[in-house]
């Protein structure tokens, strides 16, 4: 169950904002576009690493245009600079945005194997600000096969990476990926 344990979903009814985390844009942006159409009043957030590299945001420059092609107007999109690296830095950037905008709920869109650590990290960073955090895996456009994670190099790499990253986040940031909001 090493693959399936990593994948979680936490729904939010009518989120104030939806964030797509940087990297893996080919899987995450289509799901973001779908959710943006489903929740037309939600603010759309895109995190922006510094510096941008092929490893942390290989398609940053065209994300807003790609979303426009999916029917998401550029005026709904906010770019959030990340001042600290990784998922924790992305959560901090969203917290700063939330404090400026009075956001009360946030839906995080990310790759399936990243969902457990992402929602735990965001809940840890945003929870004391009273912001409800949900997560939506980009299942439809991801090659992830959680029940059979050992079969492909993508799955083996990502599952191993997420388990190691989860341990690191527990030690570094006090994030417990098994203590999720809502049980």
TAJOJO-V869436 format. One record per pair of residues at least 4 apart in sequence whose C-alpha atoms are under 6 Angstrom apart, sorted by the first residue. I is the first residue (numbers start at 1). GAP is how many residues later the second one is. D is the distance in whole Angstrom. If there is no record, write none. Layout:
((I/GAP/D) (I/GAP/D))
//
This chain:
((1/4/6) (3/143/4) (3/146/6) (3/156/6) (4/142/5) (4/143/6) (6/107/5) (6/110/5) (7/105/5) (7/106/5) (7/108/6) (7/109/6) (8/107/6) (8/108/6) (9/126/5) (9/127/5) (10/124/5) (10/125/5) (11/123/5) (12/122/6) (15/90/5) (15/91/6) (16/26/5) (16/87/6) (16/89/5) (17/25/5) (17/26/4) (17/27/6) (17/89/5) (18/26/5) (18/27/6) (18/88/6) (18/89/5) (18/90/6) (19/25/6) (19/26/4) (19/27/6) (19/89/5) (19/90/6) (20/26/5) (20/89/5) (21/26/6) (22/25/6) (22/35/5) (23/33/5) (23/34/4) (25/4/5) (27/114/5) (27/115/5) (28/82/6) (28/110/6) (31/107/6) (32/4/6) (33/37/6) (36/4/6) (43/33/5) (44/32/6) (44/33/5) (45/32/6) (45/33/5) (45/34/6) (46/33/5) (46/34/6) (47/32/6) (47/33/5) (47/34/6) (48/32/6) (48/33/5) (48/34/6) (49/33/5) (52/5/6) (53/4/6) (54/4/4) (67/5/5) (68/4/5) (68/5/5) (82/7/6) (82/8/6) (82/11/6) (84/5/4) (85/4/5) (91/31/5) (94/4/6) (95/31/6) (98/4/6) (98/5/5) (104/27/5) (105/26/5) (105/27/4) (105/28/6) (106/27/5) (107/26/6) (107/27/5) (107/28/5) (108/27/5) (109/26/6) (109/27/5) (109/28/6) (110/27/5) (110/28/6) (111/26/5) (111/27/5) (112/25/5) (112/26/6) (114/4/6) (116/61/6) (117/4/6) (117/60/5) (119/4/6) (119/16/6) (120/57/5) (120/60/6) (121/54/6) (122/4/6) (123/4/5) (123/10/6) (126/5/6) (127/4/6) (144/11/6) (145/4/6) (149/6/5) (149/7/6) (150/6/5) (153/4/6) (155/4/6) (161/4/6) (162/4/6) (168/4/6) (169/4/5) (169/6/6) (170/4/5) (170/5/5) (170/6/6))
//
